[in-house]
């Protein structure tokens, strides 16, 4: 059977208990409903959303019908919409749960079932194991009924009696877009009267054949960004993802059409969403042409942007496999910093006063008061606003990254994924390193922290090797037969004029560490 793990279910579209199909989705929903009832949450409101993948409409209908038959009030969102909208709706309406049918950036052959609890956050242990046991206990047949009889009262949205379920769903969409469009005021701290003309920058955007295009362009234009051009070949939702091998902005070649359009039209910034629009990648023009920023680069840029207007002693967070640069920047800006395991289920719970969180895999949470998860659309608006403010000062995102390098040292990072025969082989490599850890890597002495020996939430199957100016995290993938290595080196910059030499030195050291990893 598909196991109920991180955020819920994800797997191939196929018959049987090891695939995503109506029976699997119905059993998962019946188990989740039973788990909620056991916690005195029966009859509460559940939000159900979906993307535009194969099977998503059918799976969303089954989810809504099983919850309705179990006595829950159900608000299905009216059409294929971005995943962050479900997280927003759960928080906005104080729902007991939310389900989004999506497989995010997986191949076209997959689909998934993502669950939100606790004010719109992803579920964490032990809830995942408890829900899985409840699913295992489900007996058939599973009751299903039209969710209309258990639709929420329109008064929960301050709407008049007689408002239809679709109209209630569209009101949630309107509120979400209004919140995102207000981010330039909430976190940007400036407006056109301050000399920032958002209409002066040109944005190009790709939805990567997913559901984020309409919402993203609407949010950007509502925020004042009038000049938004889109990659038309990738704008409309298409579950076959015909122009990309993998619908993931991080994959080589996935953003080629975006960058080509950006260069052709002389854009100021390029934005790529993944298919369910919870992740955002940013492209910029540079001396060697257009390129996509790494997730760590965008992460520190947005973190600094948010901190500029955040209350004193605010908290920013990232994960153990992300760059250390955010920790240094937070200290310099008088903010607190937290580090968690990978995944927004942990980042969203990093601590009180959280104003920003990111993970290196292009996930950014710029407005945790509204969405307690990564949100590509709000990140796109924040990134565009930062570009606009910098342009008003005659600066660019690359200028700011250069300033960080001079202030904190060049932080160069990379990831190495080694595909192996099976998951056992990846675990065996980690076990061997655990038994006999290297004393040095790429000529630098290192110490090893075995995170499997830690207590509490930071315990995981990973090894962290650290030297004076390098860091390497090695772990087996949780979903594929891969060994994953996360590399970072720090190279000081004696003066601004030596920045190029420092970057070259950092690049060489990264190559040396990469070579070490490839021999594991």
GUKE-825159 format. One record per residue (C-alpha): x negated, y, z; residue in three letters; chain; residue number from 1. Coordinates in Angstrom, 3 decimals. Example, Ala and Ser with C-alpha at 12.3 -4.5 7.8 and 13.67 -1.06 7.14 Angstrom:
BEGIN
{{-12.300,-4.500,7.800},"Ala","A",1};
{{-13.670,-1.060,7.140},"Ser","A",2};
This chain:
BEGIN
{{0.000,0.000,0.000},"Unk","A",1};
{{-0.989,3.610,-0.464},"Unk","A",2};
{{-2.188,4.762,2.928},"Unk","A",3};
{{-0.782,7.891,4.544},"Unk","A",4};
{{-3.921,9.944,5.146},"Unk","A",5};
{{-5.184,13.481,4.644},"Unk","A",6};
{{-2.106,15.660,4.103},"Unk","A",7};
{{0.000,12.661,2.994},"Unk","A",8};
{{-0.130,10.355,-0.033},"Unk","A",9};
{{-1.975,10.528,-3.342},"Unk","A",10};
{{-2.416,7.857,-5.968},"Unk","A",11};
{{-1.790,6.627,-9.513},"Unk","A",12};
{{1.646,6.713,-11.114},"Unk","A",13};
{{2.538,3.032,-11.233},"Unk","A",14};
{{5.019,0.523,-9.883},"Unk","A",15};
{{4.486,-1.268,-6.603},"Unk","A",16};
{{3.492,-0.189,-3.083},"Unk","A",17};
{{-0.021,0.774,-4.251},"Unk","A",18};
{{1.316,3.452,-6.628},"Unk","A",19};
{{3.248,6.688,-6.621},"Unk","A",20};
{{6.859,5.915,-7.544},"Unk","A",21};
{{10.366,6.582,-6.240},"Unk","A",22};
{{10.260,3.599,-3.856},"Unk","A",23};
{{6.942,4.719,-2.334},"Unk","A",24};
{{8.188,8.311,-1.970},"Unk","A",25};
{{11.508,7.177,-0.451},"Unk","A",26};
{{9.757,4.949,2.108},"Unk","A",27};
{{7.341,7.750,3.014},"Unk","A",28};
{{10.235,10.169,3.508},"Unk","A",29};
{{12.223,7.710,5.615},"Unk","A",30};
{{9.173,7.128,7.808},"Unk","A",31};
{{8.467,10.853,8.153},"Unk","A",32};
{{12.131,11.480,9.021},"Unk","A",33};
{{12.015,8.796,11.722},"Unk","A",34};
{{8.802,10.269,13.138},"Unk","A",35};
{{10.395,13.747,13.287},"Unk","A",36};
{{13.528,12.375,14.991},"Unk","A",37};
{{11.360,10.652,17.611},"Unk","A",38};
{{10.015,14.112,18.470},"Unk","A",39};
{{13.479,15.616,18.872},"Unk","A",40};
{{13.241,17.420,15.540},"Unk","A",41};
{{16.078,15.528,13.837},"Unk","A",42};
{{18.520,17.750,12.000},"Unk","A",43};
{{15.936,20.493,11.568},"Unk","A",44};
{{15.143,22.292,8.330},"Unk","A",45};
{{12.841,20.643,5.762},"Unk","A",46};
{{11.417,22.441,2.706},"Unk","A",47};
{{10.891,20.356,-0.451},"Unk","A",48};
{{8.806,21.633,-3.367},"Unk","A",49};
{{7.137,20.193,-6.446},"Unk","A",50};
{{4.653,20.887,-9.201},"Unk","A",51};
{{5.138,20.013,-12.889},"Unk","A",52};
{{3.327,16.664,-13.033},"Unk","A",53};
{{4.811,13.497,-14.431},"Unk","A",54};
{{7.339,12.205,-11.903},"Unk","A",55};
{{7.352,15.311,-9.695},"Unk","A",56};
{{11.002,16.255,-10.313},"Unk","A",57};
{{12.208,12.704,-9.637},"Unk","A",58};
{{10.056,12.375,-6.511},"Unk","A",59};
{{11.244,15.727,-5.139},"Unk","A",60};
{{14.877,14.709,-5.670},"Unk","A",61};
{{14.295,11.433,-3.829},"Unk","A",62};
{{12.576,13.250,-0.961},"Unk","A",63};
{{15.446,15.730,-0.559},"Unk","A",64};
{{18.086,12.994,-0.767},"Unk","A",65};
{{16.446,10.750,1.849},"Unk","A",66};
{{16.018,13.668,4.279},"Unk","A",67};
{{19.645,14.682,3.714},"Unk","A",68};
{{20.882,11.170,4.386},"Unk","A",69};
{{18.836,11.171,7.597},"Unk","A",70};
{{20.743,14.249,8.789},"Unk","A",71};
{{18.169,16.965,8.103},"Unk","A",72};
{{18.957,20.376,6.647},"Unk","A",73};
{{17.147,20.484,3.299},"Unk","A",74};
{{16.067,23.450,1.199},"Unk","A",75};
{{14.690,22.258,-2.162},"Unk","A",76};
{{12.724,24.956,-3.968},"Unk","A",77};
{{14.431,25.752,-7.288},"Unk","A",78};
{{11.712,24.881,-9.848},"Unk","A",79};
{{8.074,23.805,-10.157},"Unk","A",80};
{{6.129,26.189,-7.915},"Unk","A",81};
{{2.667,26.523,-6.311},"Unk","A",82};
{{1.866,24.458,-3.242},"Unk","A",83};
{{1.197,27.536,-1.025},"Unk","A",84};
{{4.868,28.464,-1.369},"Unk","A",85};
{{5.855,25.396,0.654},"Unk","A",86};
{{3.322,26.238,3.364},"Unk","A",87};
{{4.682,29.807,3.397},"Unk","A",88};
{{8.319,28.678,3.511},"Unk","A",89};
{{7.739,26.305,6.438},"Unk","A",90};
{{6.196,29.149,8.427},"Unk","A",91};
{{8.638,31.822,7.274},"Unk","A",92};
{{11.723,29.756,8.173},"Unk","A",93};
{{10.292,27.856,11.168},"Unk","A",94};
{{11.057,24.587,9.387},"Unk","A",95};
{{10.218,21.289,11.091},"Unk","A",96};
{{8.395,20.058,7.984},"Unk","A",97};
{{7.638,20.735,4.355},"Unk","A",98};
{{6.842,18.338,1.511},"Unk","A",99};
{{5.208,19.314,-1.767},"Unk","A",100};
{{5.077,16.765,-4.566},"Unk","A",101};
{{1.647,17.363,-6.104},"Unk","A",102};
{{-1.701,15.762,-6.820},"Unk","A",103};
{{-3.461,19.150,-6.934},"Unk","A",104};
{{-6.395,18.876,-9.372},"Unk","A",105};
{{-6.345,15.082,-9.807},"Unk","A",106};
{{-6.127,13.573,-13.316},"Unk","A",107};
{{-2.810,13.490,-15.169},"Unk","A",108};
{{-2.290,9.838,-14.204},"Unk","A",109};
{{-1.875,10.717,-10.493},"Unk","A",110};
{{0.692,12.309,-8.229},"Unk","A",111};
{{1.014,12.867,-4.500},"Unk","A",112};
{{3.120,13.740,-1.460},"Unk","A",113};
{{1.727,16.550,0.696},"Unk","A",114};
{{3.145,17.207,4.162},"Unk","A",115};
{{3.178,20.395,6.241},"Unk","A",116};
{{4.005,20.546,9.940},"Unk","A",117};
{{3.200,22.880,12.863},"Unk","A",118};
{{4.151,26.217,11.333},"Unk","A",119};
{{2.992,25.359,7.832},"Unk","A",120};
{{-0.283,23.559,8.526},"Unk","A",121};
{{-1.411,20.211,7.150},"Unk","A",122};
{{-0.986,17.282,9.494},"Unk","A",123};
{{-3.922,16.023,11.560},"Unk","A",124};
{{-4.644,12.877,13.602},"Unk","A",125};
{{-2.969,11.204,15.337},"Unk","A",126};
{{0.146,12.330,13.443},"Unk","A",127};
{{-1.034,10.761,10.185},"Unk","A",128};
{{-1.487,7.307,11.748},"Unk","A",129};
{{1.792,7.614,13.666},"Unk","A",130};
{{3.690,8.513,10.482},"Unk","A",131};
{{2.032,5.645,8.627},"Unk","A",132};
{{3.259,3.215,11.302},"Unk","A",133};
{{6.747,4.704,10.993},"Unk","A",134};
{{6.587,4.168,7.219},"Unk","A",135};
{{5.508,0.543,7.722},"Unk","A",136};
{{8.573,0.046,9.949},"Unk","A",137};
{{11.057,1.281,7.313},"Unk","A",138};
{{13.595,-1.307,6.196},"Unk","A",139};
{{15.475,-1.276,2.914},"Unk","A",140};
{{17.791,-0.173,1.455},"Unk","A",141};
{{16.916,3.449,2.233},"Unk","A",142};
{{20.003,5.724,2.373},"Unk","A",143};
{{20.035,8.645,-0.087},"Unk","A",144};
{{22.634,11.367,-0.497},"Unk","A",145};
{{23.051,14.694,-2.256},"Unk","A",146};
{{21.269,17.288,-0.082},"Unk","A",147};
{{23.925,19.971,-0.752},"Unk","A",148};
{{26.107,19.030,2.260},"Unk","A",149};
{{23.145,19.607,4.575},"Unk","A",150};
{{21.815,22.772,2.947},"Unk","A",151};
{{20.683,25.439,5.416},"Unk","A",152};
{{23.042,28.245,6.372},"Unk","A",153};
{{22.198,31.321,4.245},"Unk","A",154};
{{22.006,33.338,7.478},"Unk","A",155};
{{18.568,31.830,8.172},"Unk","A",156};
{{17.399,33.983,5.268},"Unk","A",157};
{{19.645,36.926,6.152},"Unk","A",158};
{{21.682,36.208,3.024},"Unk","A",159};
{{25.491,36.442,2.707},"Unk","A",160};
{{27.793,33.473,3.060},"Unk","A",161};
{{28.249,31.655,-0.225},"Unk","A",162};
{{24.660,32.062,-1.331},"Unk","A",163};
{{23.666,28.961,-3.294},"Unk","A",164};
{{20.727,26.716,-2.486},"Unk","A",165};
{{18.929,27.876,-5.652},"Unk","A",166};
{{19.447,31.505,-4.650},"Unk","A",167};
{{17.993,30.747,-1.217},"Unk","A",168};
{{14.986,29.147,-2.871},"Unk","A",169};
{{14.489,32.147,-5.137},"Unk","A",170};
{{14.623,34.407,-2.065},"Unk","A",171};
{{11.717,32.458,-0.576},"Unk","A",172};
{{9.789,32.956,-3.828},"Unk","A",173};
{{10.551,36.682,-3.724},"Unk","A",174};
{{9.359,36.996,-0.118},"Unk","A",175};
{{6.166,35.114,-0.839},"Unk","A",176};
{{5.321,37.246,-3.865},"Unk","A",177};
{{6.104,40.421,-1.936},"Unk","A",178};
{{3.733,39.344,0.825},"Unk","A",179};
{{0.949,38.542,-1.628},"Unk","A",180};
{{1.469,41.801,-3.535},"Unk","A",181};
{{1.083,43.681,-0.244},"Unk","A",182};
{{-2.401,42.262,0.418},"Unk","A",183};
{{-4.203,45.348,-0.968},"Unk","A",184};
{{-2.587,47.298,1.858},"Unk","A",185};
{{-2.832,44.557,4.500},"Unk","A",186};
{{-6.496,43.640,4.000},"Unk","A",187};
{{-7.835,45.993,1.314},"Unk","A",188};
{{-7.240,49.093,3.387},"Unk","A",189};
{{-7.204,51.411,0.373},"Unk","A",190};
{{-4.843,52.479,-2.370},"Unk","A",191};
{{-4.813,54.531,-5.547},"Unk","A",192};
{{-4.784,57.747,-3.539},"Unk","A",193};
{{-8.183,56.733,-2.145},"Unk","A",194};
{{-9.688,56.670,-5.625},"Unk","A",195};
{{-9.062,52.994,-6.369},"Unk","A",196};
{{-7.053,52.561,-9.548},"Unk","A",197};
{{-6.055,48.931,-9.824},"Unk","A",198};
{{-4.719,49.585,-13.294},"Unk","A",199};
{{-8.288,50.355,-14.407},"Unk","A",200};
{{-9.553,46.789,-14.203},"Unk","A",201};
{{-8.922,44.056,-16.743},"Unk","A",202};
{{-8.217,40.551,-15.391},"Unk","A",203};
{{-8.151,37.316,-17.369},"Unk","A",204};
{{-6.505,34.292,-15.799},"Unk","A",205};
{{-5.974,30.616,-16.477},"Unk","A",206};
{{-3.370,28.438,-14.805},"Unk","A",207};
{{-5.180,25.253,-15.966},"Unk","A",208};
{{-1.880,23.836,-17.315},"Unk","A",209};
{{-0.425,24.054,-13.801},"Unk","A",210};
{{2.358,25.917,-12.018},"Unk","A",211};
{{0.478,29.020,-10.847},"Unk","A",212};
{{0.533,31.177,-13.984},"Unk","A",213};
{{3.912,32.833,-13.610},"Unk","A",214};
{{3.544,33.443,-9.872},"Unk","A",215};
{{-0.039,34.714,-10.135},"Unk","A",216};
{{0.647,37.196,-12.918},"Unk","A",217};
{{3.781,38.425,-11.125},"Unk","A",218};
{{1.854,38.917,-7.871},"Unk","A",219};
{{-1.052,40.691,-9.571},"Unk","A",220};
{{1.207,43.064,-11.460},"Unk","A",221};
{{3.302,43.772,-8.375},"Unk","A",222};
{{0.061,44.630,-6.553},"Unk","A",223};
{{-0.769,47.229,-9.213},"Unk","A",224};
{{-2.954,45.233,-11.612},"Unk","A",225};
{{-1.296,46.049,-14.913},"Unk","A",226};
{{-3.959,44.735,-17.303},"Unk","A",227};
{{-3.675,40.947,-16.877},"Unk","A",228};
{{-4.414,38.665,-19.832},"Unk","A",229};
{{-3.956,34.907,-19.750},"Unk","A",230};
{{-5.442,31.884,-21.504},"Unk","A",231};
{{-2.346,31.065,-23.528},"Unk","A",232};
{{-3.489,27.502,-24.325},"Unk","A",233};
{{-3.485,26.712,-20.573},"Unk","A",234};
{{-0.716,28.959,-19.250},"Unk","A",235};
{{2.466,26.869,-19.509},"Unk","A",236};
{{2.730,23.839,-17.207},"Unk","A",237};
{{1.744,20.665,-19.061},"Unk","A",238};
{{1.392,17.416,-17.090},"Unk","A",239};
{{-0.993,15.982,-19.682},"Unk","A",240};
{{-3.607,18.778,-19.218},"Unk","A",241};
{{-4.521,18.591,-22.917},"Unk","A",242};
{{-7.435,21.057,-23.040},"Unk","A",243};
{{-9.487,19.761,-20.101},"Unk","A",244};
{{-10.943,16.382,-19.178},"Unk","A",245};
{{-10.298,17.115,-15.488},"Unk","A",246};
{{-7.954,19.972,-14.454},"Unk","A",247};
{{-10.367,21.336,-11.867},"Unk","A",248};
{{-12.051,24.757,-12.257},"Unk","A",249};
{{-15.184,23.306,-10.640},"Unk","A",250};
{{-15.650,20.728,-13.391},"Unk","A",251};
{{-18.168,21.555,-16.151},"Unk","A",252};
{{-16.356,22.934,-19.173},"Unk","A",253};
{{-12.976,23.396,-17.461},"Unk","A",254};
{{-13.298,27.199,-17.464},"Unk","A",255};
{{-14.843,27.558,-20.921},"Unk","A",256};
{{-11.687,28.988,-22.514},"Unk","A",257};
{{-11.340,31.452,-19.627},"Unk","A",258};
{{-14.901,32.728,-19.860},"Unk","A",259};
{{-14.713,32.978,-23.643},"Unk","A",260};
{{-11.598,35.143,-23.376},"Unk","A",261};
{{-13.176,37.267,-20.639},"Unk","A",262};
{{-16.169,38.008,-22.842},"Unk","A",263};
{{-14.019,38.665,-25.902},"Unk","A",264};
{{-11.765,41.247,-24.211},"Unk","A",265};
{{-14.388,42.854,-21.957},"Unk","A",266};
{{-12.733,41.812,-18.697},"Unk","A",267};
{{-13.862,42.895,-15.249},"Unk","A",268};
{{-13.096,39.565,-13.582},"Unk","A",269};
{{-11.934,36.082,-14.569},"Unk","A",270};
{{-9.703,33.956,-12.337},"Unk","A",271};
{{-9.060,30.219,-12.601},"Unk","A",272};
{{-6.377,28.444,-10.585},"Unk","A",273};
{{-6.153,24.697,-10.174},"Unk","A",274};
{{-2.879,23.028,-11.289},"Unk","A",275};
{{-0.965,23.510,-8.016},"Unk","A",276};
{{-2.530,26.964,-7.470},"Unk","A",277};
{{-3.846,26.365,-3.980},"Unk","A",278};
{{-7.453,26.879,-5.117},"Unk","A",279};
{{-9.062,29.801,-6.920},"Unk","A",280};
{{-12.366,30.199,-8.766},"Unk","A",281};
{{-13.773,33.567,-9.805},"Unk","A",282};
{{-15.813,34.336,-12.930},"Unk","A",283};
{{-18.041,37.390,-13.386},"Unk","A",284};
{{-20.113,39.010,-16.144},"Unk","A",285};
{{-23.856,39.025,-15.577},"Unk","A",286};
{{-27.106,39.716,-17.392},"Unk","A",287};
{{-27.019,36.247,-18.975},"Unk","A",288};
{{-23.317,36.290,-19.828},"Unk","A",289};
{{-20.241,35.179,-17.948},"Unk","A",290};
{{-20.397,32.541,-15.221},"Unk","A",291};
{{-18.156,31.128,-12.506},"Unk","A",292};
{{-19.153,31.954,-8.943},"Unk","A",293};
{{-19.760,29.050,-6.600},"Unk","A",294};
{{-17.165,28.576,-3.889},"Unk","A",295};
{{-19.677,29.704,-1.270},"Unk","A",296};
{{-20.338,32.937,-3.155},"Unk","A",297};
{{-16.649,33.789,-3.437},"Unk","A",298};
{{-16.174,32.664,0.159},"Unk","A",299};
{{-18.619,35.127,1.673},"Unk","A",300};
{{-17.440,37.970,-0.598},"Unk","A",301};
{{-13.815,37.526,0.472},"Unk","A",302};
{{-14.796,36.954,4.101},"Unk","A",303};
{{-16.666,40.255,4.229},"Unk","A",304};
{{-13.776,41.981,2.441},"Unk","A",305};
{{-11.251,40.747,4.999},"Unk","A",306};
{{-13.508,41.596,7.953},"Unk","A",307};
{{-13.880,45.166,6.790},"Unk","A",308};
{{-10.359,46.022,8.003},"Unk","A",309};
{{-9.775,43.166,10.484},"Unk","A",310};
{{-9.451,43.804,14.229},"Unk","A",311};
{{-12.614,43.689,16.321},"Unk","A",312};
{{-13.694,40.210,17.402},"Unk","A",313};
{{-11.717,38.525,14.621},"Unk","A",314};
{{-12.532,34.935,13.684},"Unk","A",315};
{{-13.744,33.622,10.322},"Unk","A",316};
{{-14.346,29.953,9.617},"Unk","A",317};
{{-15.776,27.505,7.133},"Unk","A",318};
{{-16.811,23.847,7.114},"Unk","A",319};
{{-19.903,21.807,7.885},"Unk","A",320};
{{-20.670,21.392,4.164},"Unk","A",321};
{{-20.390,25.084,3.300},"Unk","A",322};
{{-23.076,27.780,3.295},"Unk","A",323};
{{-24.440,29.175,6.560},"Unk","A",324};
{{-24.285,32.681,5.125},"Unk","A",325};
{{-20.806,33.393,6.509},"Unk","A",326};
{{-22.055,32.763,10.054},"Unk","A",327};
{{-24.824,35.359,9.618},"Unk","A",328};
{{-22.498,37.873,8.027},"Unk","A",329};
{{-19.915,37.435,10.798},"Unk","A",330};
{{-22.535,38.117,13.459},"Unk","A",331};
{{-23.689,41.233,11.612},"Unk","A",332};
{{-20.082,42.485,11.349},"Unk","A",333};
{{-19.237,41.841,15.006},"Unk","A",334};
{{-16.907,38.948,14.251},"Unk","A",335};
{{-16.657,35.435,15.648},"Unk","A",336};
{{-17.480,32.389,13.546},"Unk","A",337};
{{-16.261,28.796,13.691},"Unk","A",338};
{{-17.228,25.659,11.827},"Unk","A",339};
{{-14.979,22.652,11.254},"Unk","A",340};
{{-14.923,19.383,9.393},"Unk","A",341};
{{-13.953,19.543,5.728},"Unk","A",342};
{{-10.338,20.286,4.907},"Unk","A",343};
{{-7.860,23.032,5.688},"Unk","A",344};
{{-6.070,20.815,8.177},"Unk","A",345};
{{-9.038,21.697,10.423},"Unk","A",346};
{{-9.812,25.191,9.139},"Unk","A",347};
{{-6.260,26.422,9.772},"Unk","A",348};
{{-6.724,25.399,13.413},"Unk","A",349};
{{-10.205,26.899,13.816},"Unk","A",350};
{{-9.118,29.139,16.691},"Unk","A",351};
{{-7.261,32.213,17.889},"Unk","A",352};
{{-7.678,35.390,15.894},"Unk","A",353};
{{-8.379,33.620,12.585},"Unk","A",354};
{{-8.313,36.129,9.729},"Unk","A",355};
{{-10.114,34.188,7.007},"Unk","A",356};
{{-11.261,30.665,6.208},"Unk","A",357};
{{-12.783,29.002,3.187},"Unk","A",358};
{{-14.324,25.753,2.000},"Unk","A",359};
{{-16.964,25.447,-0.685},"Unk","A",360};
{{-14.556,23.577,-2.972},"Unk","A",361};
{{-13.005,26.961,-3.989},"Unk","A",362};
{{-10.324,26.924,-1.273},"Unk","A",363};
{{-9.638,30.298,0.389},"Unk","A",364};
{{-7.172,31.366,3.087},"Unk","A",365};
{{-7.112,35.180,3.053},"Unk","A",366};
{{-3.808,35.631,4.927},"Unk","A",367};
{{-3.449,32.966,7.628},"Unk","A",368};
{{-0.640,34.926,9.269},"Unk","A",369};
{{1.543,33.986,6.281},"Unk","A",370};
{{-0.010,30.822,4.784},"Unk","A",371};
{{-1.959,28.428,7.015},"Unk","A",372};
{{-3.610,26.683,4.099},"Unk","A",373};
{{-5.697,27.502,1.049},"Unk","A",374};
{{-3.834,29.748,-1.351},"Unk","A",375};
{{-5.179,30.453,-4.831},"Unk","A",376};
{{-2.683,33.195,-5.636},"Unk","A",377};
{{-3.364,35.346,-2.587},"Unk","A",378};
{{-7.094,34.740,-3.093},"Unk","A",379};
{{-6.745,35.944,-6.690},"Unk","A",380};
{{-5.088,39.186,-5.580},"Unk","A",381};
{{-7.714,39.748,-2.881},"Unk","A",382};
{{-10.561,39.092,-5.318},"Unk","A",383};
{{-9.046,41.466,-7.883},"Unk","A",384};
{{-8.652,44.157,-5.239},"Unk","A",385};
{{-12.280,43.766,-4.201},"Unk","A",386};
{{-13.378,44.104,-7.835},"Unk","A",387};
{{-11.245,47.241,-8.210},"Unk","A",388};
{{-12.689,48.856,-5.103},"Unk","A",389};
{{-16.238,48.046,-6.155},"Unk","A",390};
{{-15.638,49.382,-9.676},"Unk","A",391};
{{-14.468,52.671,-8.193},"Unk","A",392};
{{-17.894,52.864,-6.505},"Unk","A",393};
{{-19.764,51.822,-9.643},"Unk","A",394};
{{-20.632,48.385,-8.244},"Unk","A",395};
{{-19.878,44.730,-9.012},"Unk","A",396};
{{-19.513,41.432,-7.165},"Unk","A",397};
{{-23.043,40.482,-8.255},"Unk","A",398};
{{-24.367,43.729,-6.771},"Unk","A",399};
{{-22.853,42.758,-3.419},"Unk","A",400};
{{-24.324,39.255,-3.602},"Unk","A",401};
{{-27.734,40.832,-4.232},"Unk","A",402};
{{-27.252,42.994,-1.137},"Unk","A",403};
{{-26.438,39.918,0.950},"Unk","A",404};
{{-29.581,38.210,-0.354},"Unk","A",405};
{{-31.755,41.149,0.668},"Unk","A",406};
{{-30.071,41.430,4.089},"Unk","A",407};
{{-29.792,37.740,4.990},"Unk","A",408};
{{-32.071,35.921,2.544},"Unk","A",409};
{{-31.201,34.040,-0.627},"Unk","A",410};
{{-28.770,31.241,0.259},"Unk","A",411};
{{-28.895,28.803,-2.660},"Unk","A",412};
{{-26.609,25.790,-2.584},"Unk","A",413};
{{-25.683,22.784,-4.662},"Unk","A",414};
{{-23.833,19.495,-4.428},"Unk","A",415};
{{-24.992,16.069,-5.570},"Unk","A",416};
{{-22.397,13.316,-6.008},"Unk","A",417};
{{-23.816,9.852,-6.580},"Unk","A",418};
{{-21.272,7.446,-8.047},"Unk","A",419};
{{-21.870,3.938,-6.706},"Unk","A",420};
{{-20.462,0.485,-7.326},"Unk","A",421};
{{-18.058,0.657,-4.386},"Unk","A",422};
{{-17.371,2.483,-1.124},"Unk","A",423};
{{-19.300,-0.140,0.853},"Unk","A",424};
{{-22.484,0.806,-0.997},"Unk","A",425};
{{-22.063,4.466,-0.033},"Unk","A",426};
{{-21.518,3.476,3.590},"Unk","A",427};
{{-24.616,1.286,3.436},"Unk","A",428};
{{-26.782,4.206,2.291},"Unk","A",429};
{{-25.556,6.335,5.188},"Unk","A",430};
{{-26.160,3.454,7.605},"Unk","A",431};
{{-29.726,3.074,6.329},"Unk","A",432};
{{-30.405,6.800,6.733},"Unk","A",433};
{{-28.884,6.662,10.194},"Unk","A",434};
{{-31.189,3.811,11.173},"Unk","A",435};
{{-34.375,5.356,9.732},"Unk","A",436};
{{-33.855,9.086,9.098},"Unk","A",437};
{{-36.557,10.876,7.113},"Unk","A",438};
{{-38.965,13.051,9.086},"Unk","A",439};
{{-39.256,15.501,6.210},"Unk","A",440};
{{-37.410,16.422,3.032},"Unk","A",441};
{{-39.045,18.208,0.103},"Unk","A",442};
{{-42.109,18.854,2.217},"Unk","A",443};
{{-40.249,20.422,5.150},"Unk","A",444};
{{-39.878,18.811,8.577},"Unk","A",445};
{{-36.266,18.088,9.473},"Unk","A",446};
{{-34.213,16.874,12.410},"Unk","A",447};
{{-31.131,14.686,12.013},"Unk","A",448};
{{-27.744,15.113,13.682},"Unk","A",449};
{{-25.510,12.048,13.475},"Unk","A",450};
{{-21.980,13.441,13.509},"Unk","A",451};
{{-20.574,9.960,14.154},"Unk","A",452};
{{-22.011,10.291,17.664},"Unk","A",453};
{{-20.231,13.563,18.445},"Unk","A",454};
{{-17.052,13.799,20.480},"Unk","A",455};
{{-13.735,15.384,19.634},"Unk","A",456};
{{-12.725,16.941,16.336},"Unk","A",457};
{{-16.275,17.250,14.996},"Unk","A",458};
{{-16.859,13.505,14.943},"Unk","A",459};
{{-17.172,12.136,11.407},"Unk","A",460};
{{-19.266,9.770,9.311},"Unk","A",461};
{{-21.914,12.266,8.198},"Unk","A",462};
{{-25.584,13.021,8.750},"Unk","A",463};
{{-26.922,16.577,8.922},"Unk","A",464};
{{-30.615,17.158,8.217},"Unk","A",465};
{{-31.944,20.599,9.130},"Unk","A",466};
{{-35.304,22.303,8.818},"Unk","A",467};
{{-36.368,25.900,9.305},"Unk","A",468};
{{-34.925,26.892,5.946},"Unk","A",469};
{{-33.051,23.922,4.509},"Unk","A",470};
{{-29.916,21.998,5.320},"Unk","A",471};
{{-28.636,18.749,3.839},"Unk","A",472};
{{-25.366,17.023,4.717},"Unk","A",473};
{{-24.907,13.432,3.530},"Unk","A",474};
{{-21.617,11.558,3.790},"Unk","A",475};
{{-19.652,8.866,1.980},"Unk","A",476};
{{-16.645,10.150,0.067},"Unk","A",477};
{{-13.346,9.442,1.772},"Unk","A",478};
{{-11.489,8.839,-1.500},"Unk","A",479};
{{-13.996,7.582,-4.111},"Unk","A",480};
{{-17.025,5.234,-4.305},"Unk","A",481};
{{-19.432,8.144,-4.054},"Unk","A",482};
{{-22.210,9.390,-1.820},"Unk","A",483};
{{-21.864,13.142,-1.419},"Unk","A",484};
{{-24.798,15.416,-0.611},"Unk","A",485};
{{-24.459,19.120,0.176},"Unk","A",486};
{{-27.666,21.129,-0.181},"Unk","A",487};
{{-28.659,24.600,0.960},"Unk","A",488};
{{-31.978,26.420,1.162},"Unk","A",489};
{{-32.686,29.899,2.504},"Unk","A",490};
{{-35.449,31.976,0.989},"Unk","A",491};
{{-36.325,35.319,2.616},"Unk","A",492};
{{-36.604,38.436,0.451},"Unk","A",493};
{{-39.513,40.603,1.684},"Unk","A",494};
{{-38.223,43.563,-0.319},"Unk","A",495};
{{-35.476,44.224,-2.833},"Unk","A",496};
{{-37.968,44.203,-5.695},"Unk","A",497};
{{-38.871,40.575,-4.930},"Unk","A",498};
{{-35.313,39.260,-5.164},"Unk","A",499};
{{-35.918,37.546,-8.498},"Unk","A",500};
{{-38.982,35.712,-7.197},"Unk","A",501};
{{-37.083,34.620,-4.080},"Unk","A",502};
{{-34.228,33.250,-6.191},"Unk","A",503};
{{-36.675,31.343,-8.376},"Unk","A",504};
{{-38.369,29.850,-5.316},"Unk","A",505};
{{-35.013,28.853,-3.842},"Unk","A",506};
{{-34.041,27.211,-7.127},"Unk","A",507};
{{-37.231,25.146,-7.178},"Unk","A",508};
{{-36.701,23.984,-3.614},"Unk","A",509};
{{-33.121,23.007,-4.430},"Unk","A",510};
{{-34.454,20.919,-7.316},"Unk","A",511};
{{-36.854,19.160,-4.950},"Unk","A",512};
{{-34.046,18.319,-2.512},"Unk","A",513};
{{-31.807,17.197,-5.364},"Unk","A",514};
{{-34.561,14.801,-6.452},"Unk","A",515};
{{-34.720,13.419,-2.900},"Unk","A",516};
{{-30.946,12.851,-2.917},"Unk","A",517};
{{-30.927,11.130,-6.293},"Unk","A",518};
{{-33.385,8.555,-4.960},"Unk","A",519};
{{-31.219,7.610,-1.995},"Unk","A",520};
